[in-house]
Amino acid sequence: MSSVVRHVEPRTDDRSVSGDISARVLKDMLRNAGYTTARLKPLAGPLHQASESVLRRFLTLTMQDPAQ
């Protein structure tokens, strides 16, 4: 099985989620998904909306066409 490894720098300019919260939310989602990108889901509870935003941005950055 092959994979492409890319360094992704999450954007912190989203006014709805601060950089510190964004990093924590992404870390929690990755841990809950067993560090498998395909299994990522938004968090439950008070961080649900923030985690949806972080997840959308993360997937947009990581799932780009390799030719770009």
PyMOL Python script that loads the backbone (N, CA, C, O; Angstrom):
from pymol import cmd

cmd.read_pdbstr("""\
ATOM      1  N   MET A   1       0.849  -1.169   0.000  1.00  0.00           N
ATOM      2  CA  MET A   1       0.000   0.000   0.000  1.00  0.00           C
ATOM      3  C   MET A   1       0.897   1.234   0.000  1.00  0.00           C
ATOM      4  O   MET A   1       1.808   1.343   0.821  1.00  0.00           O
ATOM      5  N   SER A   2       0.641   2.155  -0.912  1.00  0.00           N
ATOM      6  CA  SER A   2       1.438   3.369  -0.968  1.00  0.00           C
ATOM      7  C   SER A   2       0.632   4.558  -0.450  1.00  0.00           C
ATOM      8  O   SER A   2      -0.599   4.533  -0.434  1.00  0.00           O
ATOM      9  N   SER A   3       1.329   5.565  -0.041  1.00  0.00           N
ATOM     10  CA  SER A   3       0.650   6.770   0.438  1.00  0.00           C
ATOM     11  C   SER A   3       1.517   7.982   0.137  1.00  0.00           C
ATOM     12  O   SER A   3       2.728   7.878  -0.062  1.00  0.00           O
ATOM     13  N   VAL A   4       0.869   9.117   0.112  1.00  0.00           N
ATOM     14  CA  VAL A   4       1.567  10.372  -0.109  1.00  0.00           C
ATOM     15  C   VAL A   4       1.583  11.122   1.210  1.00  0.00           C
ATOM     16  O   VAL A   4       0.546  11.306   1.847  1.00  0.00           O
ATOM     17  N   VAL A   5       2.754  11.548   1.609  1.00  0.00           N
ATOM     18  CA  VAL A   5       2.884  12.297   2.860  1.00  0.00           C
ATOM     19  C   VAL A   5       3.090  13.757   2.507  1.00  0.00           C
ATOM     20  O   VAL A   5       3.968  14.101   1.716  1.00  0.00           O
ATOM     21  N   ARG A   6       2.275  14.606   3.097  1.00  0.00           N
ATOM     22  CA  ARG A   6       2.338  16.034   2.839  1.00  0.00           C
ATOM     23  C   ARG A   6       2.345  16.793   4.150  1.00  0.00           C
ATOM     24  O   ARG A   6       1.618  16.444   5.079  1.00  0.00           O
ATOM     25  N   HIS A   7       3.152  17.816   4.226  1.00  0.00           N
ATOM     26  CA  HIS A   7       3.119  18.706   5.396  1.00  0.00           C
ATOM     27  C   HIS A   7       2.006  19.707   5.167  1.00  0.00           C
ATOM     28  O   HIS A   7       2.007  20.428   4.169  1.00  0.00           O
ATOM     29  N   VAL A   8       1.054  19.755   6.089  1.00  0.00           N
ATOM     30  CA  VAL A   8      -0.069  20.679   5.981  1.00  0.00           C
ATOM     31  C   VAL A   8      -0.025  21.629   7.151  1.00  0.00           C
ATOM     32  O   VAL A   8       0.002  21.206   8.306  1.00  0.00           O
ATOM     33  N   GLU A   9      -0.017  22.904   6.857  1.00  0.00           N
ATOM     34  CA  GLU A   9      -0.029  23.929   7.895  1.00  0.00           C
ATOM     35  C   GLU A   9      -1.454  24.459   8.007  1.00  0.00           C
ATOM     36  O   GLU A   9      -1.896  25.214   7.141  1.00  0.00           O
ATOM     37  N   PRO A  10      -2.193  24.074   9.072  1.00  0.00           N
ATOM     38  CA  PRO A  10      -3.578  24.526   9.185  1.00  0.00           C
ATOM     39  C   PRO A  10      -3.652  26.051   9.273  1.00  0.00           C
ATOM     40  O   PRO A  10      -2.889  26.690   9.996  1.00  0.00           O
ATOM     41  N   ARG A  11      -4.583  26.603   8.524  1.00  0.00           N
ATOM     42  CA  ARG A  11      -4.776  28.047   8.573  1.00  0.00           C
ATOM     43  C   ARG A  11      -5.425  28.425   9.894  1.00  0.00           C
ATOM     44  O   ARG A  11      -6.294  27.712  10.396  1.00  0.00           O
ATOM     45  N   THR A  12      -5.003  29.538  10.448  1.00  0.00           N
ATOM     46  CA  THR A  12      -5.582  30.008  11.709  1.00  0.00           C
ATOM     47  C   THR A  12      -6.286  31.333  11.529  1.00  0.00           C
ATOM     48  O   THR A  12      -6.575  32.012  12.515  1.00  0.00           O
ATOM     49  N   ASP A  13      -6.575  31.728  10.277  1.00  0.00           N
ATOM     50  CA  ASP A  13      -7.220  33.007  10.031  1.00  0.00           C
ATOM     51  C   ASP A  13      -8.744  32.922  10.104  1.00  0.00           C
ATOM     52  O   ASP A  13      -9.426  33.923   9.881  1.00  0.00           O
ATOM     53  N   ASP A  14      -9.280  31.761  10.409  1.00  0.00           N
ATOM     54  CA  ASP A  14     -10.723  31.604  10.553  1.00  0.00           C
ATOM     55  C   ASP A  14     -11.149  32.281  11.844  1.00  0.00           C
ATOM     56  O   ASP A  14     -10.678  31.916  12.921  1.00  0.00           O
ATOM     57  N   ARG A  15     -12.020  33.245  11.748  1.00  0.00           N
ATOM     58  CA  ARG A  15     -12.425  34.020  12.927  1.00  0.00           C
ATOM     59  C   ARG A  15     -13.307  33.219  13.879  1.00  0.00           C
ATOM     60  O   ARG A  15     -13.431  33.564  15.054  1.00  0.00           O
ATOM     61  N   SER A  16     -13.925  32.141  13.369  1.00  0.00           N
ATOM     62  CA  SER A  16     -14.808  31.358  14.230  1.00  0.00           C
ATOM     63  C   SER A  16     -14.037  30.416  15.149  1.00  0.00           C
ATOM     64  O   SER A  16     -14.570  29.970  16.165  1.00  0.00           O
ATOM     65  N   VAL A  17     -12.787  30.108  14.803  1.00  0.00           N
ATOM     66  CA  VAL A  17     -11.993  29.166  15.597  1.00  0.00           C
ATOM     67  C   VAL A  17     -10.581  29.722  15.732  1.00  0.00           C
ATOM     68  O   VAL A  17      -9.926  30.005  14.729  1.00  0.00           O
ATOM     69  N   SER A  18     -10.107  29.881  16.968  1.00  0.00           N
ATOM     70  CA  SER A  18      -8.743  30.385  17.153  1.00  0.00           C
ATOM     71  C   SER A  18      -7.736  29.286  16.829  1.00  0.00           C
ATOM     72  O   SER A  18      -8.086  28.106  16.779  1.00  0.00           O
ATOM     73  N   GLY A  19      -6.483  29.683  16.608  1.00  0.00           N
ATOM     74  CA  GLY A  19      -5.436  28.734  16.248  1.00  0.00           C
ATOM     75  C   GLY A  19      -5.212  27.661  17.295  1.00  0.00           C
ATOM     76  O   GLY A  19      -5.025  26.492  16.956  1.00  0.00           O
ATOM     77  N   ASP A  20      -5.228  28.050  18.578  1.00  0.00           N
ATOM     78  CA  ASP A  20      -5.014  27.072  19.651  1.00  0.00           C
ATOM     79  C   ASP A  20      -6.140  26.056  19.705  1.00  0.00           C
ATOM     80  O   ASP A  20      -5.895  24.860  19.864  1.00  0.00           O
ATOM     81  N   ILE A  21      -7.371  26.527  19.573  1.00  0.00           N
ATOM     82  CA  ILE A  21      -8.518  25.614  19.609  1.00  0.00           C
ATOM     83  C   ILE A  21      -8.508  24.733  18.371  1.00  0.00           C
ATOM     84  O   ILE A  21      -8.797  23.540  18.454  1.00  0.00           O
ATOM     85  N   SER A  22      -8.177  25.313  17.226  1.00  0.00           N
ATOM     86  CA  SER A  22      -8.120  24.553  15.976  1.00  0.00           C
ATOM     87  C   SER A  22      -7.133  23.394  16.086  1.00  0.00           C
ATOM     88  O   SER A  22      -7.449  22.273  15.687  1.00  0.00           O
ATOM     89  N   ALA A  23      -5.959  23.650  16.615  1.00  0.00           N
ATOM     90  CA  ALA A  23      -4.949  22.606  16.769  1.00  0.00           C
ATOM     91  C   ALA A  23      -5.421  21.539  17.747  1.00  0.00           C
ATOM     92  O   ALA A  23      -5.230  20.348  17.501  1.00  0.00           O
ATOM     93  N   ARG A  24      -6.030  21.947  18.844  1.00  0.00           N
ATOM     94  CA  ARG A  24      -6.514  20.980  19.838  1.00  0.00           C
ATOM     95  C   ARG A  24      -7.644  20.122  19.270  1.00  0.00           C
ATOM     96  O   ARG A  24      -7.682  18.910  19.481  1.00  0.00           O
ATOM     97  N   VAL A  25      -8.561  20.761  18.549  1.00  0.00           N
ATOM     98  CA  VAL A  25      -9.691  20.042  17.963  1.00  0.00           C
ATOM     99  C   VAL A  25      -9.189  19.026  16.939  1.00  0.00           C
ATOM    100  O   VAL A  25      -9.640  17.880  16.928  1.00  0.00           O
ATOM    101  N   LEU A  26      -8.260  19.441  16.082  1.00  0.00           N
ATOM    102  CA  LEU A  26      -7.723  18.521  15.076  1.00  0.00           C
ATOM    103  C   LEU A  26      -6.990  17.361  15.732  1.00  0.00           C
ATOM    104  O   LEU A  26      -7.110  16.216  15.296  1.00  0.00           O
ATOM    105  N   LYS A  27      -6.243  17.654  16.766  1.00  0.00           N
ATOM    106  CA  LYS A  27      -5.527  16.603  17.503  1.00  0.00           C
ATOM    107  C   LYS A  27      -6.513  15.599  18.108  1.00  0.00           C
ATOM    108  O   LYS A  27      -6.297  14.390  18.026  1.00  0.00           O
ATOM    109  N   ASP A  28      -7.599  16.100  18.717  1.00  0.00           N
ATOM    110  CA  ASP A  28      -8.606  15.215  19.306  1.00  0.00           C
ATOM    111  C   ASP A  28      -9.312  14.375  18.240  1.00  0.00           C
ATOM    112  O   ASP A  28      -9.547  13.184  18.442  1.00  0.00           O
ATOM    113  N   MET A  29      -9.652  14.996  17.105  1.00  0.00           N
ATOM    114  CA  MET A  29     -10.324  14.250  16.039  1.00  0.00           C
ATOM    115  C   MET A  29      -9.415  13.161  15.475  1.00  0.00           C
ATOM    116  O   MET A  29      -9.869  12.047  15.214  1.00  0.00           O
ATOM    117  N   LEU A  30      -8.128  13.477  15.285  1.00  0.00           N
ATOM    118  CA  LEU A  30      -7.189  12.477  14.782  1.00  0.00           C
ATOM    119  C   LEU A  30      -7.032  11.318  15.768  1.00  0.00           C
ATOM    120  O   LEU A  30      -6.988  10.156  15.366  1.00  0.00           O
ATOM    121  N   ARG A  31      -6.948  11.638  17.039  1.00  0.00           N
ATOM    122  CA  ARG A  31      -6.833  10.583  18.060  1.00  0.00           C
ATOM    123  C   ARG A  31      -8.073   9.691  18.039  1.00  0.00           C
ATOM    124  O   ARG A  31      -7.960   8.465  18.082  1.00  0.00           O
ATOM    125  N   ASN A  32      -9.269  10.312  17.973  1.00  0.00           N
ATOM    126  CA  ASN A  32     -10.516   9.537  17.960  1.00  0.00           C
ATOM    127  C   ASN A  32     -10.637   8.670  16.711  1.00  0.00           C
ATOM    128  O   ASN A  32     -11.272   7.616  16.745  1.00  0.00           O
ATOM    129  N   ALA A  33     -10.026   9.111  15.600  1.00  0.00           N
ATOM    130  CA  ALA A  33     -10.102   8.370  14.340  1.00  0.00           C
ATOM    131  C   ALA A  33      -8.974   7.353  14.204  1.00  0.00           C
ATOM    132  O   ALA A  33      -8.824   6.735  13.150  1.00  0.00           O
ATOM    133  N   GLY A  34      -8.193   7.177  15.240  1.00  0.00           N
ATOM    134  CA  GLY A  34      -7.074   6.238  15.162  1.00  0.00           C
ATOM    135  C   GLY A  34      -6.013   6.711  14.187  1.00  0.00           C
ATOM    136  O   GLY A  34      -5.323   5.902  13.567  1.00  0.00           O
ATOM    137  N   TYR A  35      -5.885   8.028  14.052  1.00  0.00           N
ATOM    138  CA  TYR A  35      -4.892   8.659  13.170  1.00  0.00           C
ATOM    139  C   TYR A  35      -5.066   8.241  11.708  1.00  0.00           C
ATOM    140  O   TYR A  35      -4.097   8.172  10.951  1.00  0.00           O
ATOM    141  N   THR A  36      -6.320   7.963  11.322  1.00  0.00           N
ATOM    142  CA  THR A  36      -6.661   7.620   9.949  1.00  0.00           C
ATOM    143  C   THR A  36      -7.536   8.725   9.380  1.00  0.00           C
ATOM    144  O   THR A  36      -8.663   8.920   9.836  1.00  0.00           O
ATOM    145  N   THR A  37      -7.032   9.445   8.393  1.00  0.00           N
ATOM    146  CA  THR A  37      -7.732  10.605   7.849  1.00  0.00           C
ATOM    147  C   THR A  37      -9.134  10.250   7.353  1.00  0.00           C
ATOM    148  O   THR A  37     -10.065  11.031   7.544  1.00  0.00           O
ATOM    149  N   ALA A  38      -9.296   9.116   6.737  1.00  0.00           N
ATOM    150  CA  ALA A  38     -10.589   8.719   6.174  1.00  0.00           C
ATOM    151  C   ALA A  38     -11.652   8.518   7.258  1.00  0.00           C
ATOM    152  O   ALA A  38     -12.845   8.554   6.957  1.00  0.00           O
ATOM    153  N   ARG A  39     -11.245   8.310   8.502  1.00  0.00           N
ATOM    154  CA  ARG A  39     -12.196   8.058   9.589  1.00  0.00           C
ATOM    155  C   ARG A  39     -12.500   9.307  10.414  1.00  0.00           C
ATOM    156  O   ARG A  39     -13.201   9.216  11.422  1.00  0.00           O
ATOM    157  N   LEU A  40     -11.989  10.467  10.011  1.00  0.00           N
ATOM    158  CA  LEU A  40     -12.214  11.693  10.776  1.00  0.00           C
ATOM    159  C   LEU A  40     -13.691  12.069  10.800  1.00  0.00           C
ATOM    160  O   LEU A  40     -14.373  12.013   9.777  1.00  0.00           O
ATOM    161  N   LYS A  41     -14.177  12.452  11.976  1.00  0.00           N
ATOM    162  CA  LYS A  41     -15.553  12.912  12.169  1.00  0.00           C
ATOM    163  C   LYS A  41     -15.517  14.104  13.114  1.00  0.00           C
ATOM    164  O   LYS A  41     -14.619  14.200  13.951  1.00  0.00           O
ATOM    165  N   PRO A  42     -16.481  15.016  12.993  1.00  0.00           N
ATOM    166  CA  PRO A  42     -16.541  16.131  13.949  1.00  0.00           C
ATOM    167  C   PRO A  42     -16.739  15.615  15.373  1.00  0.00           C
ATOM    168  O   PRO A  42     -17.331  14.557  15.587  1.00  0.00           O
ATOM    169  N   LEU A  43     -16.240  16.372  16.329  1.00  0.00           N
ATOM    170  CA  LEU A  43     -16.400  16.013  17.735  1.00  0.00           C
ATOM    171  C   LEU A  43     -17.836  16.241  18.185  1.00  0.00           C
ATOM    172  O   LEU A  43     -18.561  17.045  17.600  1.00  0.00           O
ATOM    173  N   ALA A  44     -18.230  15.541  19.208  1.00  0.00           N
ATOM    174  CA  ALA A  44     -19.544  15.754  19.805  1.00  0.00           C
ATOM    175  C   ALA A  44     -19.413  16.795  20.921  1.00  0.00           C
ATOM    176  O   ALA A  44     -18.313  17.061  21.406  1.00  0.00           O
ATOM    177  N   GLY A  45     -20.519  17.365  21.311  1.00  0.00           N
ATOM    178  CA  GLY A  45     -20.510  18.293  22.435  1.00  0.00           C
ATOM    179  C   GLY A  45     -20.301  19.734  22.030  1.00  0.00           C
ATOM    180  O   GLY A  45     -20.614  20.128  20.907  1.00  0.00           O
ATOM    181  N   PRO A  46     -19.763  20.526  22.960  1.00  0.00           N
ATOM    182  CA  PRO A  46     -19.657  21.973  22.730  1.00  0.00           C
ATOM    183  C   PRO A  46     -18.691  22.366  21.608  1.00  0.00           C
ATOM    184  O   PRO A  46     -18.767  23.487  21.106  1.00  0.00           O
ATOM    185  N   LEU A  47     -17.803  21.485  21.214  1.00  0.00           N
ATOM    186  CA  LEU A  47     -16.859  21.805  20.140  1.00  0.00           C
ATOM    187  C   LEU A  47     -17.302  21.264  18.779  1.00  0.00           C
ATOM    188  O   LEU A  47     -16.514  21.242  17.834  1.00  0.00           O
ATOM    189  N   HIS A  48     -18.558  20.829  18.678  1.00  0.00           N
ATOM    190  CA  HIS A  48     -19.041  20.230  17.435  1.00  0.00           C
ATOM    191  C   HIS A  48     -18.941  21.203  16.254  1.00  0.00           C
ATOM    192  O   HIS A  48     -18.397  20.846  15.210  1.00  0.00           O
ATOM    193  N   GLN A  49     -19.453  22.409  16.405  1.00  0.00           N
ATOM    194  CA  GLN A  49     -19.437  23.373  15.305  1.00  0.00           C
ATOM    195  C   GLN A  49     -18.009  23.749  14.919  1.00  0.00           C
ATOM    196  O   GLN A  49     -17.682  23.820  13.734  1.00  0.00           O
ATOM    197  N   ALA A  50     -17.167  23.988  15.909  1.00  0.00           N
ATOM    198  CA  ALA A  50     -15.770  24.320  15.639  1.00  0.00           C
ATOM    199  C   ALA A  50     -15.071  23.157  14.941  1.00  0.00           C
ATOM    200  O   ALA A  50     -14.281  23.372  14.022  1.00  0.00           O
ATOM    201  N   SER A  51     -15.355  21.929  15.370  1.00  0.00           N
ATOM    202  CA  SER A  51     -14.688  20.780  14.773  1.00  0.00           C
ATOM    203  C   SER A  51     -15.151  20.547  13.333  1.00  0.00           C
ATOM    204  O   SER A  51     -14.370  20.068  12.511  1.00  0.00           O
ATOM    205  N   GLU A  52     -16.397  20.874  13.015  1.00  0.00           N
ATOM    206  CA  GLU A  52     -16.862  20.774  11.636  1.00  0.00           C
ATOM    207  C   GLU A  52     -16.077  21.731  10.742  1.00  0.00           C
ATOM    208  O   GLU A  52     -15.673  21.371   9.637  1.00  0.00           O
ATOM    209  N   SER A  53     -15.868  22.941  11.226  1.00  0.00           N
ATOM    210  CA  SER A  53     -15.114  23.942  10.469  1.00  0.00           C
ATOM    211  C   SER A  53     -13.663  23.509  10.279  1.00  0.00           C
ATOM    212  O   SER A  53     -13.118  23.608   9.180  1.00  0.00           O
ATOM    213  N   VAL A  54     -13.047  23.032  11.347  1.00  0.00           N
ATOM    214  CA  VAL A  54     -11.653  22.572  11.281  1.00  0.00           C
ATOM    215  C   VAL A  54     -11.536  21.385  10.331  1.00  0.00           C
ATOM    216  O   VAL A  54     -10.603  21.327   9.529  1.00  0.00           O
ATOM    217  N   LEU A  55     -12.455  20.451  10.409  1.00  0.00           N
ATOM    218  CA  LEU A  55     -12.427  19.267   9.559  1.00  0.00           C
ATOM    219  C   LEU A  55     -12.579  19.654   8.086  1.00  0.00           C
ATOM    220  O   LEU A  55     -11.866  19.129   7.230  1.00  0.00           O
ATOM    221  N   ARG A  56     -13.498  20.562   7.793  1.00  0.00           N
ATOM    222  CA  ARG A  56     -13.699  21.007   6.422  1.00  0.00           C
ATOM    223  C   ARG A  56     -12.413  21.618   5.854  1.00  0.00           C
ATOM    224  O   ARG A  56     -12.016  21.304   4.732  1.00  0.00           O
ATOM    225  N   ARG A  57     -11.764  22.494   6.634  1.00  0.00           N
ATOM    226  CA  ARG A  57     -10.517  23.120   6.189  1.00  0.00           C
ATOM    227  C   ARG A  57      -9.410  22.079   6.018  1.00  0.00           C
ATOM    228  O   ARG A  57      -8.677  22.106   5.029  1.00  0.00           O
ATOM    229  N   PHE A  58      -9.291  21.167   6.976  1.00  0.00           N
ATOM    230  CA  PHE A  58      -8.248  20.144   6.926  1.00  0.00           C
ATOM    231  C   PHE A  58      -8.398  19.271   5.684  1.00  0.00           C
ATOM    232  O   PHE A  58      -7.423  19.023   4.975  1.00  0.00           O
ATOM    233  N   LEU A  59      -9.613  18.809   5.422  1.00  0.00           N
ATOM    234  CA  LEU A  59      -9.839  17.939   4.269  1.00  0.00           C
ATOM    235  C   LEU A  59      -9.627  18.698   2.962  1.00  0.00           C
ATOM    236  O   LEU A  59      -9.145  18.122   1.987  1.00  0.00           O
ATOM    237  N   THR A  60      -9.978  19.968   2.930  1.00  0.00           N
ATOM    238  CA  THR A  60      -9.749  20.774   1.739  1.00  0.00           C
ATOM    239  C   THR A  60      -8.259  20.879   1.445  1.00  0.00           C
ATOM    240  O   THR A  60      -7.847  20.826   0.286  1.00  0.00           O
ATOM    241  N   LEU A  61      -7.454  21.026   2.487  1.00  0.00           N
ATOM    242  CA  LEU A  61      -6.004  21.155   2.305  1.00  0.00           C
ATOM    243  C   LEU A  61      -5.343  19.822   1.971  1.00  0.00           C
ATOM    244  O   LEU A  61      -4.422  19.780   1.155  1.00  0.00           O
ATOM    245  N   THR A  62      -5.792  18.749   2.579  1.00  0.00           N
ATOM    246  CA  THR A  62      -5.103  17.467   2.417  1.00  0.00           C
ATOM    247  C   THR A  62      -5.603  16.644   1.238  1.00  0.00           C
ATOM    248  O   THR A  62      -4.867  15.797   0.734  1.00  0.00           O
ATOM    249  N   MET A  63      -6.808  16.864   0.794  1.00  0.00           N
ATOM    250  CA  MET A  63      -7.385  16.039  -0.274  1.00  0.00           C
ATOM    251  C   MET A  63      -7.333  16.734  -1.641  1.00  0.00           C
ATOM    252  O   MET A  63      -8.154  16.447  -2.512  1.00  0.00           O
ATOM    253  N   GLN A  64      -6.390  17.628  -1.826  1.00  0.00           N
ATOM    254  CA  GLN A  64      -6.236  18.304  -3.105  1.00  0.00           C
ATOM    255  C   GLN A  64      -5.657  17.352  -4.144  1.00  0.00           C
ATOM    256  O   GLN A  64      -4.989  16.375  -3.806  1.00  0.00           O
ATOM    257  N   ASP A  65      -5.919  17.646  -5.388  1.00  0.00           N
ATOM    258  CA  ASP A  65      -5.379  16.859  -6.492  1.00  0.00           C
ATOM    259  C   ASP A  65      -3.858  16.955  -6.489  1.00  0.00           C
ATOM    260  O   ASP A  65      -3.329  18.066  -6.482  1.00  0.00           O
ATOM    261  N   PRO A  66      -3.135  15.839  -6.493  1.00  0.00           N
ATOM    262  CA  PRO A  66      -1.664  15.872  -6.436  1.00  0.00           C
ATOM    263  C   PRO A  66      -1.025  16.649  -7.591  1.00  0.00           C
ATOM    264  O   PRO A  66       0.106  17.117  -7.459  1.00  0.00           O
ATOM    265  N   ALA A  67      -1.723  16.795  -8.715  1.00  0.00           N
ATOM    266  CA  ALA A  67      -1.165  17.508  -9.850  1.00  0.00           C
ATOM    267  C   ALA A  67      -1.065  19.016  -9.624  1.00  0.00           C
ATOM    268  O   ALA A  67      -0.389  19.719 -10.375  1.00  0.00           O
ATOM    269  N   GLN A  68      -1.735  19.502  -8.594  1.00  0.00           N
ATOM    270  CA  GLN A  68      -1.721  20.953  -8.331  1.00  0.00           C
ATOM    271  C   GLN A  68      -0.466  21.386  -7.643  1.00  0.00           C
ATOM    272  O   GLN A  68      -0.298  22.570  -7.352  1.00  0.00           O
TER     273      GLN A  68
END
""", "prot")
cmd.dss("prot")
cmd.show_as("cartoon", "prot")
cmd.util.cbc("prot")
cmd.orient("prot")
